[in-house]
Amino acid sequence: MQTDFTLAQLNDPDIAASNDILRKCVHCGFCTATCPTYVLKGDELDSPRGRIYLMKQAFESGAPATPKLVKHLDRCLSCLSCMTTCPASVDYMHLVDHGRTFIEKTYTRPWFDRLLRNVLAIVLPNPKLFRFALLGAKLGRPLAGVLPGRLGAMLKLAPRSIPGPSPMDVAQVFKAEGAMKRRVAILSGCAQQVLRPAINEATVRLLTRQGCEVVVAANQGCCGALVHHMGREHEGHEAAKRNIAAWEAAASQYGEIDDIVINASGCGTTVKDYGWMLRNDDAWAARAATISGKTRDVTEILEGLGLSGVVEGPRPVLAYHSACSMQHGQQIKTAPVNLLQAAGFEVHQPAESHLCCGSAGTYNIMQPEWAAELGARKAGNIQRLGVDMVATGNIGCLTQITEHLKGEGAPPVVHTVELLDWATGGPMPQNIGRVKNMH
């Protein structure tokens, strides 16, 4: 794609990076076939190619973002399916990140939009505030069907019960069982630690059983993905710096950290990107690159170690849903399925497995109608498999798919590590109690 930036514009490192990305696009349209929003609506401006044109025009003009650009970038899930299918290797992820930052800096949203985004940016990354907000949302959940749009969407996503505090809420070290093979630091996260602390607890049991010492570092927190994808660049960078400093301090206290382990693939994609996010910050660039280079999804670590200690016994038949941040963002496609099969599970993958379920961070709150269509489509493809359970590696997908799997006998959704933990001697995941057929 030909671009027309001035030399002055190219002195901006973000414009220079986007210029390089734009010039790789060859207008082929392969991305349209795998873009969920284009598949839903067939609008060129709701495809990656259309959004690329809009961003090019906006960046070249130097004028503030237009409502048209905002509308179509807001509808983008950042699922990155387009990057998997792009023959020219266009780095759409970083281009759309720049587009969102550009909007945040140059466009004034309607007041309710600003209010909602501010609330989400403050509450969701803070486990204490998020837990308090969920208590209120739980009381309001019966009204979800009558409240309009985003308000109703937020209440629908509120869990019917809120787990209590977890051991993972405090900094500590979990020793490896037997000889220590690796020392890893785990990202406890924010929303997941409130919604489903059992995932982190299962991860620790599983890793220590496989010979890993697991460090829960003091002062770590939200990975920054939520605010980063809102275009709130400064807040995203501050979250990254806090985590980098926390893991560096943990290494000084406990010894060299071999891996940063992530069990929410949306967070993993972001932490692996810290090096890019802070590339222009002289004080943090090298430190961020080091952390990104050590970051692994939990299934990558387990595949490298080899899954040992599998306990014989009946298993539910699974559908595996690969989160977009897993298969497209991190290009992890085989490790989770291979591990589940090694643990004795029969695993099936639904039709259109490359398409997003509609969760995408806060997308199912900010774009509830589009998210609901994608969620129903995903749930339908899963239910047609006739499986007993669904496994996935991302808390957002787990919540979204659970909401859209309707009817008596709908398969429960659990995290991959919960199943692997159970299969290697850990406790049975709570939702398996609903499964009638074990094979």
C-alpha positions as CSV (number, residue, x, y, z in Angstrom):
1,M,0.0,0.0,0.0
2,Q,1.4,3.4,-0.9
3,T,1.5,5.9,1.9
4,D,1.9,9.7,1.9
5,F,3.4,10.8,5.2
6,T,5.5,13.9,5.6
7,L,9.1,13.7,6.9
8,A,7.9,15.6,10.0
9,Q,5.2,13.0,10.6
10,L,7.7,10.1,10.1
11,N,9.7,11.6,13.0
12,D,7.0,10.3,15.3
13,P,8.1,6.7,16.1
14,D,4.5,5.5,16.2
15,I,3.7,7.0,12.8
16,A,7.0,5.5,11.4
17,A,6.0,2.0,12.7
18,S,2.5,2.3,11.3
19,N,3.9,3.5,8.0
20,D,6.0,0.3,7.8
21,I,3.0,-1.8,8.6
22,L,0.7,-0.1,6.1
23,R,3.2,-0.5,3.3
24,K,3.1,-4.3,3.6
25,C,-0.7,-4.5,2.9
26,V,-1.3,-5.7,-0.7
27,H,-5.1,-5.3,-0.6
28,C,-5.6,-9.0,-1.2
29,G,-8.7,-9.4,1.0
30,F,-7.7,-12.8,2.5
31,C,-8.4,-11.1,5.9
32,T,-12.1,-10.6,5.1
33,A,-12.9,-14.3,5.0
34,T,-11.7,-14.8,8.6
35,C,-12.8,-11.6,10.2
36,P,-15.7,-12.2,12.5
37,T,-17.3,-8.8,12.1
38,Y,-17.1,-9.0,8.3
39,V,-18.5,-12.5,8.4
40,L,-21.4,-11.3,10.4
41,K,-22.3,-8.1,8.5
42,G,-20.4,-8.1,5.2
43,D,-19.4,-4.4,5.5
44,E,-16.0,-3.7,4.0
45,L,-15.4,-1.1,6.7
46,D,-15.9,-3.7,9.3
47,S,-13.1,-5.8,7.9
48,P,-9.4,-5.5,8.5
49,R,-8.8,-4.1,5.0
50,G,-11.4,-1.5,5.5
51,R,-10.2,-0.5,8.9
52,I,-6.6,-0.3,7.5
53,Y,-7.8,2.2,4.9
54,L,-9.6,4.3,7.6
55,M,-6.5,4.4,9.8
56,K,-4.2,5.3,6.9
57,Q,-6.4,8.2,6.0
58,A,-6.6,9.3,9.6
59,F,-2.9,9.1,10.3
60,E,-1.9,10.9,7.0
61,S,-4.4,13.7,7.5
62,G,-3.2,14.7,11.0
63,A,-6.7,15.7,11.8
64,P,-8.6,14.5,14.9
65,A,-10.3,11.1,14.6
66,T,-13.7,11.1,12.9
67,P,-16.9,9.4,14.2
68,K,-16.6,7.0,11.2
69,L,-13.1,5.8,12.3
70,V,-14.3,5.5,15.9
71,K,-17.3,3.4,15.0
72,H,-15.5,0.8,12.9
73,L,-12.4,0.5,15.2
74,D,-14.7,0.1,18.2
75,R,-16.3,-2.8,16.4
76,C,-13.0,-4.6,15.9
77,L,-12.5,-7.4,18.4
78,S,-8.7,-7.4,18.1
79,C,-9.1,-11.2,17.6
80,L,-6.1,-11.1,15.2
81,S,-7.6,-13.8,13.0
82,C,-6.6,-11.6,10.1
83,M,-3.0,-11.9,11.0
84,T,-3.1,-15.7,10.9
85,T,-4.4,-15.6,7.3
86,C,-2.5,-12.6,5.9
87,P,0.0,-13.7,3.3
88,A,1.9,-10.4,3.6
89,S,2.4,-10.7,7.4
90,V,0.7,-7.3,8.0
91,D,1.1,-6.5,11.7
92,Y,-2.5,-5.5,12.2
93,M,-2.3,-5.8,16.0
94,H,0.1,-3.0,16.5
95,L,-1.6,-0.9,13.8
96,V,-5.0,-1.1,15.5
97,D,-3.4,-0.4,18.8
98,H,-2.0,2.8,17.4
99,G,-5.4,3.6,15.9
100,R,-7.1,3.3,19.3
101,T,-4.4,5.4,21.0
102,F,-5.0,8.0,18.2
103,I,-8.7,8.0,19.0
104,E,-8.2,8.3,22.7
105,K,-5.9,11.4,22.2
106,T,-7.9,13.2,19.5
107,Y,-11.6,12.3,19.9
108,T,-14.2,13.3,22.5
109,R,-16.7,10.5,23.0
110,P,-20.3,11.0,24.2
111,W,-20.5,11.5,28.0
112,F,-22.0,8.1,28.8
113,D,-19.3,6.4,26.7
114,R,-16.6,8.2,28.6
115,L,-18.2,7.4,31.9
116,L,-18.6,3.7,31.2
117,R,-15.0,3.4,29.9
118,N,-13.7,5.2,33.0
119,V,-15.6,2.9,35.3
120,L,-14.4,-0.2,33.5
121,A,-10.8,1.0,33.4
122,I,-10.9,1.7,37.2
123,V,-12.9,-1.2,38.4
124,L,-12.0,-4.3,36.4
125,P,-8.2,-4.2,36.9
126,N,-8.6,-3.8,40.7
127,P,-9.7,-7.1,42.3
128,K,-11.1,-5.4,45.4
129,L,-13.2,-2.9,43.5
130,F,-14.3,-5.6,41.0
131,R,-15.4,-7.9,43.8
132,F,-17.4,-5.1,45.4
133,A,-19.0,-4.2,42.0
134,L,-19.9,-7.8,41.4
135,L,-21.8,-8.0,44.7
136,G,-24.0,-5.1,43.4
137,A,-24.3,-6.6,40.0
138,K,-25.4,-9.9,41.5
139,L,-28.4,-8.1,43.1
140,G,-29.3,-6.5,39.9
141,R,-28.9,-9.5,37.6
142,P,-32.7,-10.3,37.6
143,L,-33.1,-6.9,35.8
144,A,-30.6,-7.8,33.0
145,G,-33.3,-8.7,30.5
146,V,-35.2,-5.4,30.8
147,L,-32.3,-3.0,30.9
148,P,-31.1,-1.7,27.6
149,G,-27.8,-2.3,25.8
150,R,-24.6,-2.1,27.8
151,L,-26.2,-2.0,31.2
152,G,-28.1,-5.2,30.6
153,A,-24.9,-6.8,29.1
154,M,-22.9,-6.0,32.2
155,L,-25.5,-7.6,34.5
156,K,-25.8,-10.7,32.4
157,L,-22.1,-11.3,32.7
158,A,-22.2,-11.1,36.5
159,P,-21.8,-14.5,38.1
160,R,-24.6,-16.0,40.2
161,S,-22.1,-16.7,43.0
162,I,-18.8,-15.0,43.8
163,P,-16.0,-17.2,45.1
164,G,-14.3,-16.2,48.4
165,P,-10.7,-15.2,49.0
166,S,-7.9,-17.4,47.6
167,P,-4.4,-18.3,48.8
168,M,-3.2,-16.7,45.6
169,D,-4.3,-13.3,46.9
170,V,-1.0,-12.9,48.8
171,A,2.6,-13.0,47.7
172,Q,4.3,-16.3,48.4
173,V,6.3,-19.2,47.0
174,F,4.9,-22.7,46.3
175,K,7.7,-25.3,46.4
176,A,8.1,-27.9,43.7
177,E,7.2,-31.5,44.4
178,G,10.4,-33.5,44.2
179,A,13.4,-32.1,42.3
180,M,12.9,-28.5,41.1
181,K,13.1,-28.3,37.3
182,R,12.1,-24.7,36.8
183,R,11.3,-21.6,38.9
184,V,8.3,-19.7,37.4
185,A,6.4,-16.5,38.4
186,I,2.7,-16.7,37.9
187,L,0.5,-13.7,36.9
188,S,-2.4,-13.9,39.3
189,G,-4.3,-11.4,37.2
190,C,-7.3,-9.3,38.1
191,A,-10.7,-10.4,36.9
192,Q,-9.9,-14.1,36.8
193,Q,-8.7,-14.0,40.4
194,V,-12.1,-12.8,41.4
195,L,-14.3,-14.7,39.0
196,R,-12.6,-18.0,39.1
197,P,-9.7,-18.3,41.6
198,A,-9.8,-22.1,41.1
199,I,-8.0,-21.6,37.8
200,N,-4.9,-20.1,39.5
201,E,-5.1,-22.7,42.3
202,A,-5.2,-25.5,39.8
203,T,-2.3,-24.0,37.9
204,V,-0.1,-23.9,41.0
205,R,-1.0,-27.5,41.9
206,L,-0.3,-28.7,38.4
207,L,3.0,-26.9,38.0
208,T,4.4,-27.9,41.4
209,R,3.4,-31.5,40.7
210,Q,5.4,-31.2,37.4
211,G,8.5,-29.9,39.2
212,C,8.1,-26.2,39.1
213,E,8.6,-23.8,42.0
214,V,5.9,-21.2,41.6
215,V,6.4,-17.6,42.8
216,V,3.5,-15.2,43.4
217,A,5.3,-11.9,43.3
218,A,4.4,-9.0,45.5
219,N,3.0,-5.9,43.8
220,Q,2.1,-7.6,40.6
221,G,-1.4,-6.8,39.1
222,C,-3.4,-6.5,36.0
223,C,-1.4,-7.1,32.8
224,G,-2.7,-3.8,31.3
225,A,-4.6,-5.4,28.4
226,L,-7.9,-3.8,29.3
227,V,-6.8,-0.2,29.3
228,H,-4.3,-0.8,26.5
229,H,-7.1,-1.9,24.2
230,M,-9.1,1.1,25.1
231,G,-6.2,3.3,23.7
232,R,-5.2,4.4,27.2
233,E,-1.5,4.0,26.4
234,H,-0.1,5.6,29.6
235,E,-2.1,3.4,31.9
236,G,-1.2,0.3,29.9
237,H,2.5,1.2,30.1
238,E,2.2,1.8,33.9
239,A,0.7,-1.6,34.4
240,A,3.5,-3.2,32.4
241,K,6.2,-1.4,34.3
242,R,4.6,-2.4,37.7
243,N,4.6,-6.0,36.7
244,I,8.2,-5.9,35.3
245,A,9.5,-4.4,38.5
246,A,7.5,-6.9,40.6
247,W,9.0,-9.9,38.7
248,E,12.5,-8.4,38.8
249,A,12.2,-8.0,42.6
250,A,11.0,-11.5,43.0
251,A,14.0,-12.8,41.0
252,S,16.3,-10.8,43.3
253,Q,14.6,-12.3,46.4
254,Y,14.1,-15.9,45.3
255,G,16.6,-16.5,42.5
256,E,16.5,-16.5,38.7
257,I,13.0,-16.7,37.2
258,D,13.0,-19.1,34.3
259,D,9.5,-18.3,33.0
260,I,6.6,-15.9,33.5
261,V,3.6,-18.2,33.4
262,I,0.2,-17.0,32.2
263,N,-3.0,-19.0,32.3
264,A,-5.3,-16.4,30.7
265,S,-4.3,-16.2,27.0
266,G,-5.5,-12.6,26.7
267,C,-3.0,-11.6,29.3
268,G,-0.3,-13.7,27.8
269,T,-0.6,-11.9,24.4
270,T,-0.2,-8.6,26.2
271,V,2.7,-9.5,28.5
272,K,4.6,-11.1,25.5
273,D,4.1,-7.6,23.9
274,Y,5.7,-5.6,26.7
275,G,8.9,-5.3,24.7
276,W,7.1,-3.6,21.8
277,M,4.9,-1.5,24.1
278,L,7.9,0.0,25.9
279,R,10.4,-0.1,22.9
280,N,10.7,3.7,22.9
281,D,11.3,4.1,26.6
282,D,15.1,4.0,27.2
283,A,14.7,3.1,30.9
284,W,12.4,0.2,30.3
285,A,12.9,-1.1,26.8
286,A,15.5,-3.8,27.6
287,R,13.8,-4.8,30.8
288,A,10.5,-5.2,29.0
289,A,12.0,-7.2,26.2
290,T,13.6,-9.6,28.8
291,I,10.2,-10.2,30.5
292,S,8.4,-10.7,27.2
293,G,11.1,-13.2,26.2
294,K,10.4,-15.2,29.3
295,T,6.6,-15.2,29.1
296,R,4.9,-18.5,28.3
297,D,1.4,-19.8,28.3
298,V,1.0,-22.5,30.9
299,T,0.4,-25.1,28.2
300,E,3.8,-24.1,26.6
301,I,5.6,-24.8,29.8
302,L,3.7,-28.1,30.4
303,E,4.4,-29.3,26.9
304,G,8.1,-28.6,27.4
305,L,8.2,-30.5,30.7
306,G,6.1,-33.4,29.5
307,L,2.9,-34.2,31.4
308,S,3.6,-36.8,34.1
309,G,1.5,-38.5,36.8
310,V,-1.7,-39.0,34.7
311,V,-4.2,-41.0,36.8
312,E,-6.3,-43.6,35.0
313,G,-10.1,-43.1,35.2
314,P,-13.2,-42.2,33.2
315,R,-13.2,-38.8,31.4
316,P,-15.8,-36.5,29.9
317,V,-15.6,-36.0,26.1
318,L,-14.4,-32.4,25.4
319,A,-14.8,-29.6,23.0
320,Y,-11.8,-27.5,23.0
321,H,-12.3,-23.8,22.3
322,S,-9.1,-22.0,21.3
323,A,-9.2,-18.4,22.4
324,C,-8.3,-15.9,19.7
325,S,-5.5,-14.6,21.9
326,M,-4.1,-18.2,22.0
327,Q,-4.4,-19.3,18.4
328,H,-4.0,-16.0,16.7
329,G,-2.3,-13.7,19.2
330,Q,0.3,-16.2,20.4
331,Q,0.1,-18.8,17.6
332,I,-0.4,-21.6,20.1
333,K,-2.5,-24.2,18.3
334,T,-1.5,-27.7,19.3
335,A,-0.1,-27.7,22.8
336,P,-3.5,-27.5,24.7
337,V,-5.1,-30.3,22.6
338,N,-2.0,-32.5,22.8
339,L,-1.9,-32.1,26.6
340,L,-5.6,-32.9,27.0
341,Q,-5.2,-36.0,24.9
342,A,-2.1,-37.1,26.8
343,A,-4.3,-36.7,30.0
344,G,-6.8,-39.2,28.5
345,F,-9.5,-36.9,27.2
346,E,-11.2,-37.3,23.8
347,V,-11.1,-33.9,22.3
348,H,-13.1,-32.4,19.5
349,Q,-13.0,-28.9,18.0
350,P,-16.1,-27.1,16.8
351,A,-16.7,-25.7,13.3
352,E,-15.5,-22.2,12.6
353,S,-13.0,-22.7,15.4
354,H,-11.0,-19.7,14.1
355,L,-13.9,-17.3,14.7
356,C,-14.1,-15.3,18.0
357,C,-16.7,-16.1,20.6
358,G,-17.4,-12.4,21.1
359,S,-15.8,-11.9,24.5
360,A,-12.6,-9.9,23.6
361,G,-11.9,-8.1,26.9
362,T,-14.7,-5.6,27.3
363,Y,-16.2,-6.1,23.8
364,N,-19.2,-8.0,25.1
365,I,-20.0,-5.0,27.3
366,M,-19.2,-2.2,24.8
367,Q,-20.7,-4.0,21.7
368,P,-23.3,-6.3,23.3
369,E,-25.4,-6.9,20.1
370,W,-22.4,-8.0,18.0
371,A,-20.9,-10.0,20.9
372,A,-24.2,-11.8,21.4
373,E,-24.4,-12.8,17.8
374,L,-20.9,-14.2,17.9
375,G,-21.5,-15.9,21.3
376,A,-24.7,-17.6,20.0
377,R,-22.9,-18.7,16.8
378,K,-20.0,-20.2,18.9
379,A,-22.3,-21.9,21.3
380,G,-24.3,-23.4,18.5
381,N,-21.2,-24.9,16.9
382,I,-20.2,-26.4,20.2
383,Q,-23.6,-27.9,21.0
384,R,-23.7,-29.6,17.7
385,L,-20.7,-31.7,18.7
386,G,-22.7,-33.3,21.5
387,V,-19.8,-33.2,24.0
388,D,-19.9,-33.5,27.8
389,M,-17.7,-30.4,28.6
390,V,-15.9,-27.5,27.0
391,A,-12.3,-26.6,27.8
392,T,-10.7,-23.2,27.1
393,G,-7.6,-21.3,28.1
394,N,-9.0,-17.8,28.7
395,I,-11.4,-16.5,31.4
396,G,-13.2,-14.1,29.0
397,C,-14.1,-17.0,26.6
398,L,-15.1,-19.2,29.6
399,T,-17.5,-16.5,30.8
400,Q,-18.9,-15.7,27.4
401,I,-19.5,-19.2,26.2
402,T,-21.0,-20.2,29.5
403,E,-23.5,-17.4,29.1
404,H,-24.5,-18.6,25.6
405,L,-24.7,-22.4,26.1
406,K,-28.4,-22.6,26.9
407,G,-30.8,-25.4,27.7
408,E,-30.9,-28.4,29.9
409,G,-27.8,-30.5,29.5
410,A,-25.7,-27.7,28.1
411,P,-22.0,-28.7,28.6
412,P,-20.2,-26.8,31.4
413,V,-17.1,-24.8,30.5
414,V,-13.9,-25.2,32.5
415,H,-10.3,-24.0,32.1
416,T,-7.8,-26.4,30.5
417,V,-5.6,-26.4,33.6
418,E,-8.5,-27.5,35.8
419,L,-8.9,-30.6,33.7
420,L,-5.1,-31.3,33.5
421,D,-4.8,-30.8,37.3
422,W,-7.7,-33.3,37.9
423,A,-6.2,-35.8,35.5
424,T,-2.9,-35.8,37.3
425,G,-4.2,-36.2,40.9
426,G,-5.9,-32.9,41.7
427,P,-9.5,-32.3,42.8
428,M,-12.4,-32.7,40.4
429,P,-13.4,-29.3,38.9
430,Q,-16.7,-28.1,40.4
431,N,-18.6,-28.2,37.2
432,I,-17.8,-31.8,36.4
433,G,-20.5,-32.7,38.9
434,R,-23.1,-31.7,36.2
435,V,-21.7,-34.2,33.7
436,K,-23.7,-37.4,33.5
437,N,-21.6,-39.3,31.0
438,M,-18.0,-40.3,31.8
439,H,-16.1,-42.5,29.3
